[in-house]
Amino acid sequence: MIRHLLKHPIAWLALFVSLGGTSYAANTVIAPAPSTGPTTAYASIWFVNHNQRERHLEGDKSSGITEANLSYGADNTICLDGLPKPPRNLQVTSQDLKFVTAQLAPPNGACAGKQARISFYYANGTPTIYGTFFLTVIA
């Protein structure tokens, strides 16, 4: 087989492309997610709740989540609500080395009745008054 490939460069190219399979196309073509499947939303967010409440969503690092979807539930808690589909999964990555708890559809406490609650704590368990985090939601 190798002798044949050395004599016929087109066969060599065909073998190379066939071994690569669809990975060449996958690197250049991005297909939209099916409308009936899961949707993903994400946002880069920071908040401060000291003397006055301040919250900011970085629009260039966000998709599907806006400032209108965020509210305060307590000093260390951000509520998420108003997404078109209810979240099935949340991933919160804290950029401040804080501990994070996240709960979908909290039945009581801060953010009760909202789609999600995200709270931040120091290592000793005390609530924080600021945080920077990246949020990914799968609905």
Sine and cosine of phi, psi and omega as CSV:
sin_phi,cos_phi,sin_psi,cos_psi,sin_omega,cos_omega
0.00,0.00,-0.65,0.76,-0.03,-1.00
-0.90,0.44,-0.63,0.78,0.03,-1.00
-0.87,0.49,-0.66,0.75,0.01,-1.00
-0.89,0.45,-0.69,0.72,-0.01,-1.00
-0.89,0.45,-0.62,0.78,0.00,-1.00
-0.92,0.39,-0.53,0.85,-0.01,-1.00
-0.99,0.15,-0.41,0.91,-0.08,-1.00
-0.82,-0.57,1.00,-0.08,-0.04,-1.00
-0.88,0.48,-0.48,0.88,0.03,-1.00
-0.92,0.40,-0.63,0.77,0.04,-1.00
-0.90,0.44,-0.63,0.77,0.03,-1.00
-0.87,0.49,-0.71,0.71,0.01,-1.00
-0.90,0.44,-0.67,0.74,0.01,-1.00
-0.89,0.46,-0.65,0.76,0.03,-1.00
-0.90,0.43,-0.68,0.73,0.01,-1.00
-0.87,0.49,-0.72,0.70,-0.01,-1.00
-0.92,0.38,-0.66,0.75,-0.03,-1.00
-0.92,0.39,-0.57,0.82,0.04,-1.00
-0.94,0.34,-0.51,0.86,0.04,-1.00
-0.96,0.28,-0.41,0.91,0.03,-1.00
0.85,0.52,-0.67,-0.74,-0.06,-1.00
-1.00,0.05,0.03,1.00,-0.04,-1.00
-0.90,0.44,-0.49,0.87,0.04,-1.00
-0.92,0.39,-0.69,0.73,0.00,-1.00
-0.94,0.34,-0.58,0.81,-0.04,-1.00
-0.91,0.42,-0.45,0.89,0.00,-1.00
-0.97,0.23,-0.28,0.96,-0.08,-1.00
-0.89,-0.46,-0.30,0.95,-0.06,-1.00
-0.90,-0.44,0.78,-0.63,0.06,-1.00
-0.91,-0.41,0.90,-0.44,-0.01,-1.00
-1.00,0.02,0.62,-0.78,0.05,-1.00
-0.93,0.37,0.48,-0.88,0.03,-1.00
-0.92,0.40,0.59,-0.81,0.04,-1.00
-0.88,0.47,0.59,-0.81,-0.08,-1.00
-0.93,0.37,-0.37,0.93,-0.02,-1.00
-1.00,-0.06,-0.17,0.99,-0.04,-1.00
-1.00,0.02,-0.15,-0.99,-0.01,-1.00
-0.92,0.39,0.51,-0.86,0.09,-1.00
-0.91,-0.42,0.49,-0.87,-0.02,-1.00
-0.86,-0.50,0.70,-0.71,0.11,-0.99
-0.80,-0.60,0.50,-0.87,0.01,-1.00
-0.51,-0.86,0.35,-0.94,-0.01,-1.00
-0.35,-0.94,0.56,-0.83,0.16,-0.99
-0.98,-0.22,0.85,-0.53,-0.18,-0.98
-0.73,-0.68,0.58,-0.82,0.21,-0.98
-0.70,-0.72,0.47,-0.88,0.00,-1.00
-0.57,-0.82,0.46,-0.89,0.13,-0.99
-0.69,-0.72,0.71,-0.70,0.04,-1.00
-0.74,-0.67,0.95,0.32,-0.01,-1.00
-0.65,-0.76,0.90,-0.43,-0.10,-1.00
0.94,0.33,-0.70,0.72,0.12,-0.99
-0.56,-0.83,0.48,-0.88,-0.03,-1.00
-1.00,0.08,0.77,-0.64,0.03,-1.00
-0.68,-0.73,0.72,-0.70,-0.05,-1.00
-0.62,-0.78,0.65,-0.76,-0.02,-1.00
-0.63,-0.78,0.73,-0.68,0.08,-1.00
-0.94,-0.33,0.81,-0.59,0.00,-1.00
-0.99,0.16,0.97,-0.25,-0.11,-0.99
-0.87,0.50,-0.58,0.82,-0.02,-1.00
-0.97,0.25,-0.15,0.99,0.03,-1.00
-0.87,-0.49,0.43,0.90,-0.07,-1.00
-0.67,-0.74,0.48,-0.88,0.06,-1.00
-0.45,-0.89,0.81,-0.59,0.06,-1.00
1.00,0.09,-0.12,0.99,0.06,-1.00
-0.80,-0.60,0.73,-0.68,0.01,-1.00
-0.83,-0.55,0.11,-0.99,0.07,-1.00
-0.83,0.55,-0.56,0.83,-0.02,-1.00
-0.90,0.43,-0.36,0.93,0.01,-1.00
-1.00,0.10,-0.10,0.99,-0.08,-1.00
-0.92,-0.40,0.59,-0.81,0.11,-0.99
-0.47,-0.88,0.21,-0.98,0.06,-1.00
-1.00,0.00,0.67,-0.74,0.11,-0.99
-0.95,-0.32,-0.45,0.89,0.02,-1.00
-0.21,-0.98,-0.05,-1.00,-0.04,-1.00
-0.82,0.58,-0.62,0.78,-0.09,-1.00
-0.92,-0.40,0.28,0.96,-0.14,-0.99
-0.80,-0.61,0.74,-0.68,0.09,-1.00
-0.93,-0.37,0.71,-0.70,0.04,-1.00
-0.98,-0.19,0.57,-0.82,0.07,-1.00
-0.88,-0.47,0.78,-0.63,-0.02,-1.00
-0.37,-0.93,0.37,-0.93,0.09,-1.00
1.00,0.01,0.19,0.98,0.08,-1.00
-0.95,0.30,0.53,-0.85,-0.06,-1.00
-0.86,0.52,-0.61,0.80,0.04,-1.00
-0.89,-0.46,0.59,-0.81,0.05,-1.00
-0.91,0.40,0.67,-0.74,0.00,-1.00
-0.90,0.43,0.61,-0.80,0.11,-0.99
-0.97,-0.24,-0.40,0.92,-0.04,-1.00
-0.45,-0.89,0.60,-0.80,0.08,-1.00
-0.82,-0.57,0.61,-0.79,0.18,-0.98
-0.77,-0.64,0.84,-0.55,-0.01,-1.00
-0.88,-0.47,0.83,-0.56,0.04,-1.00
-0.92,-0.40,0.92,-0.39,0.00,-1.00
-0.99,0.12,0.72,-0.69,0.01,-1.00
-0.99,-0.12,0.08,1.00,-0.07,-1.00
-0.91,-0.42,0.24,0.97,-0.03,-1.00
0.83,0.56,0.66,0.75,0.07,-1.00
-0.95,-0.30,0.27,-0.96,0.08,-1.00
-1.00,0.04,0.64,-0.77,-0.07,-1.00
-0.82,-0.57,0.67,-0.74,0.20,-0.98
-0.86,-0.51,0.63,-0.78,0.02,-1.00
-0.71,-0.70,0.65,-0.76,0.00,-1.00
-0.66,-0.75,0.74,-0.67,0.09,-1.00
-0.99,0.16,0.66,-0.75,0.07,-1.00
0.68,0.74,0.88,0.47,-0.02,-1.00
-0.88,0.47,0.77,-0.64,-0.05,-1.00
-0.98,0.18,-0.36,0.93,-0.02,-1.00
-0.49,-0.87,0.09,-1.00,0.02,-1.00
0.97,0.25,-0.33,-0.95,0.02,-1.00
-0.84,0.55,0.71,-0.71,0.04,-1.00
0.95,0.32,0.31,0.95,0.03,-1.00
-0.84,0.54,0.73,-0.68,0.00,-1.00
1.00,0.09,-0.10,1.00,0.04,-1.00
-1.00,0.00,0.08,-1.00,-0.03,-1.00
-0.97,0.25,-0.50,0.86,-0.01,-1.00
-0.32,-0.95,0.41,-0.91,0.08,-1.00
-0.81,-0.59,0.73,-0.68,0.03,-1.00
-0.80,-0.60,0.87,-0.50,-0.05,-1.00
-0.83,-0.56,0.53,-0.85,-0.05,-1.00
-0.87,-0.50,0.64,-0.77,-0.02,-1.00
-0.67,-0.75,0.45,-0.89,0.18,-0.98
-0.98,0.21,0.17,-0.99,-0.03,-1.00
-0.86,0.51,-0.49,0.87,-0.02,-1.00
-1.00,0.10,0.04,1.00,0.06,-1.00
1.00,-0.07,-0.07,1.00,0.02,-1.00
-0.98,0.18,0.56,-0.83,-0.01,-1.00
-0.93,0.37,0.54,-0.84,0.09,-1.00
-1.00,-0.03,0.26,-0.97,0.09,-1.00
-0.90,-0.43,0.12,0.99,0.07,-1.00
-0.48,-0.88,0.33,-0.95,0.04,-1.00
-0.12,-0.99,0.45,-0.90,0.10,-1.00
-0.79,-0.61,0.77,-0.63,-0.05,-1.00
-0.45,-0.89,0.34,-0.94,0.09,-1.00
-0.91,-0.41,0.78,-0.62,-0.08,-1.00
-0.90,-0.44,0.78,-0.63,0.11,-0.99
-0.86,-0.50,0.77,-0.64,-0.04,-1.00
-0.86,-0.51,0.77,-0.64,0.12,-0.99
-0.93,-0.37,0.84,-0.55,-0.03,-1.00
-0.92,-0.39,0.00,0.00,0.00,0.00
